[in-house]
Amino acid sequence: MMPNAERRPWRQRTRCVIACAAMLALLNGCAAASAGDFCLIYEPVYTSTADTAVTRAACDRNNAVWWTLCAGFSADNGPDGS
């Protein structure tokens, strides 16, 4: 049988792991889903001269997706004016 001093670190680690797992489980799913069409809620992102090249590239990629998906979209008529 192990003395109490040798068992304590194992118990402390186990309790820590359980506490961390419980916190992660409670944080899961806190974000609410948007109830809207992407083309209605997305606004193109504009860059500044102070932005880095990486930031400008990320904005350009997001804006390209918006342009590809929503180019013919009208808030009144839906996609492609239909």
PAKOLMAR-102464 format. One record per residue: residue number from 0; residue in one letter; x, z, y of N, C-alpha, C in turn. Coordinates in steps of 0.02 Angstrom, whole numbers, plus 50000, padded with zeros to 5 digits. Atoms other than C-alpha are relative to their C-alpha. Layout:
{r NUM a {X Z Y} {X Z Y} {X Z Y}} ...
***
This chain:
{r 0 m {50042 50000 49941} {50000 50000 50000} {50044 50000 50062}} {r 1 m {49960 50005 49938} {50064 49955 50175} {49983 50058 50047}} {r 2 p {50014 49949 49948} {50084 50088 50308} {49958 49971 50056}} {r 3 n {50043 50023 49945} {49965 50079 50456} {50037 49960 50053}} {r 4 a {49961 50035 49948} {50103 50021 50574} {50010 49926 49982}} {r 5 e {49990 50070 50021} {50127 49861 50471} {49934 49961 50001}} {r 6 r {50065 50035 50002} {49940 49820 50462} {49973 49986 50070}} {r 7 r {50028 50007 49933} {49903 49837 50648} {50012 49932 50031}} {r 8 p {49991 50066 49969} {49985 49675 50710} {49955 49947 49969}} {r 9 w {50043 50049 50033} {49887 49576 50582} {49928 50008 50023}} {r 10 r {50068 49987 49977} {49724 49659 50634} {49991 49979 50073}} {r 11 q {50004 50019 49930} {49761 49632 50818} {49996 49924 50007}} {r 12 r {50002 50073 49997} {49795 49447 50789} {49932 49974 49976}} {r 13 t {50065 50021 50026} {49636 49430 50686} {49946 50011 50052}} {r 14 r {50050 49985 49948} {49533 49513 50822} {50007 49951 50059}} {r 15 c {49988 50048 49946} {49613 49401 50953} {49974 49931 49983}} {r 16 v {50025 50066 50022} {49575 49244 50852} {49924 49999 50000}} {r 17 i {50073 49997 50001} {49395 49299 50827} {49972 50000 50071}} {r 18 a {50023 49998 49931} {49374 49339 51012} {50008 49932 50033}} {r 19 c {49989 50066 49970} {49449 49171 51064} {49950 49949 49972}} {r 20 a {50048 50046 50031} {49338 49077 50940} {49930 50012 50028}} {r 21 a {50066 49984 49972} {49184 49168 51007} {49994 49974 50071}} {r 22 m {50002 50026 49931} {49229 49124 51187} {49993 49925 50001}} {r 23 l {50005 50073 50003} {49254 48941 51142} {49930 49978 49978}} {r 24 a {50067 50017 50023} {49088 48938 51050} {49949 50009 50055}} {r 25 l {50047 49989 49946} {48999 49010 51201} {50007 49949 50056}} {r 26 l {49988 50050 49947} {49078 48883 51319} {49979 49930 49980}} {r 27 n {50017 50067 50024} {49030 48735 51211} {49931 49980 50025}} {r 28 g {50065 50026 49980} {48892 48629 51285} {49974 50026 50066}} {r 29 c {50024 49974 49936} {48883 48702 51460} {49981 49945 50049}} {r 30 a {50014 50054 49954} {48877 48533 51546} {49932 49969 49985}} {r 31 a {50065 50032 50009} {48707 48456 51574} {50008 49924 50004}} {r 32 a {49998 50073 49999} {48679 48272 51539} {49960 49974 50060}} {r 33 s {50036 50031 49945} {48628 48163 51685} {49941 49961 49974}} {r 34 a {50059 50036 50021} {48454 48094 51671} {49990 49941 50047}} {r 35 g {50005 50058 49956} {48483 47928 51757} {50039 49942 49973}} {r 36 d {49964 50059 50020} {48545 47753 51735} {50068 49998 50034}} {r 37 f {49932 50003 49973} {48732 47729 51759} {50003 49959 50064}} {r 38 c {49998 50044 49942} {48703 47588 51882} {49966 50030 50061}} {r 39 l {50033 49967 49944} {48590 47698 51989} {50041 50059 50027}} {r 40 i {49967 49939 49978} {48701 47852 51994} {50074 49992 50017}} {r 41 y {49929 50009 49986} {48878 47782 52000} {50010 49972 50069}} {r 42 e {49980 50028 49935} {48957 47751 52169} {50072 49978 49994}} {r 43 p {49930 50023 50004} {49115 47646 52180} {50046 50049 50036}} {r 44 v {49951 49954 49972} {49270 47749 52217} {50049 49960 50042}} {r 45 y {49952 50033 49955} {49377 47698 52365} {50064 50040 50003}} {r 46 t {49936 49966 49999} {49560 47738 52373} {50028 50004 50071}} {r 47 s {49966 49990 49937} {49673 47792 52513} {50073 49981 49992}} {r 48 t {49928 50015 50004} {49851 47746 52557} {50039 50061 49976}} {r 49 a {49967 49940 50023} {49895 47926 52515} {49995 50009 49924}} {r 50 d {50008 49995 50073} {49838 47902 52333} {50060 49971 49964}} {r 51 t {49945 50026 50040} {49968 47875 52199} {49978 49936 49965}} {r 52 a {50015 50062 50037} {49979 47713 52101} {49957 50014 49939}} {r 53 v {50040 49981 50058} {49908 47803 51949} {49927 50012 50020}} {r 54 t {50068 49987 49976} {49757 47863 52048} {49964 49935 50019}} {r 55 r {50031 50064 49981} {49725 47690 52121} {49983 49959 49938}} {r 56 a {50014 50037 50062} {49737 47612 51947} {49939 50028 49964}} {r 57 a {50058 49969 50032} {49612 47738 51877} {49936 49983 50037}} {r 58 c {50058 50019 49960} {49491 47703 52019} {49982 49927 49989}} {r 59 d {50013 50072 50012} {49510 47516 51994} {49969 49989 49932}} {r 60 r {50029 50007 50067} {49472 47534 51807} {49927 50022 50000}} {r 61 n {50069 49976 49997} {49315 47638 51841} {49955 49952 50039}} {r 62 n {50039 50048 49961} {49257 47517 51975} {49989 49935 49964}} {r 63 a {50008 50061 50039} {49287 47369 51859} {49945 50008 49948}} {r 64 v {50054 49987 50048} {49174 47448 51728} {49933 49997 50036}} {r 65 w {50063 50001 49962} {49040 47475 51860} {49982 49927 50017}} {r 66 w {50014 50069 49981} {49056 47295 51920} {49977 49959 49940}} {r 67 t {50018 50038 50061} {49047 47226 51742} {49930 50017 49976}} {r 68 l {50065 49979 50026} {48895 47329 51693} {49943 49990 50050}} {r 69 c {50053 49994 49951} {48800 47329 51857} {50000 49944 50053}} {r 70 a {49993 50052 49949} {48843 47168 51951} {49932 49972 50022}} {r 71 g {50064 50028 49982} {48665 47101 51945} {49945 50052 50003}} {r 72 f {50050 49948 50003} {48577 47268 51947} {49969 50012 50068}} {r 73 s {50037 49983 49939} {48444 47305 52076} {49959 50063 49985}} {r 74 a {50037 49938 50011} {48368 47478 52093} {49925 49988 49995}} {r 75 d {50071 50015 50002} {48197 47399 52118} {49979 49961 49938}} {r 76 n {50019 50046 50054} {48200 47268 51981} {50035 50011 49934}} {r 77 g {49963 49990 50062} {48322 47332 51851} {50056 49949 49994}} {r 78 p {49944 50045 50010} {48466 47233 51777} {49980 49927 50011}} {r 79 d {50008 50072 49990} {48480 47051 51831} {49935 49981 50036}} {r 80 g {50059 50015 49960} {48328 47063 51944} {49937 49988 49961}} {r 81 s {50060 50013 50041} {48204 47055 51800} {49950 50055 50005}} 
***
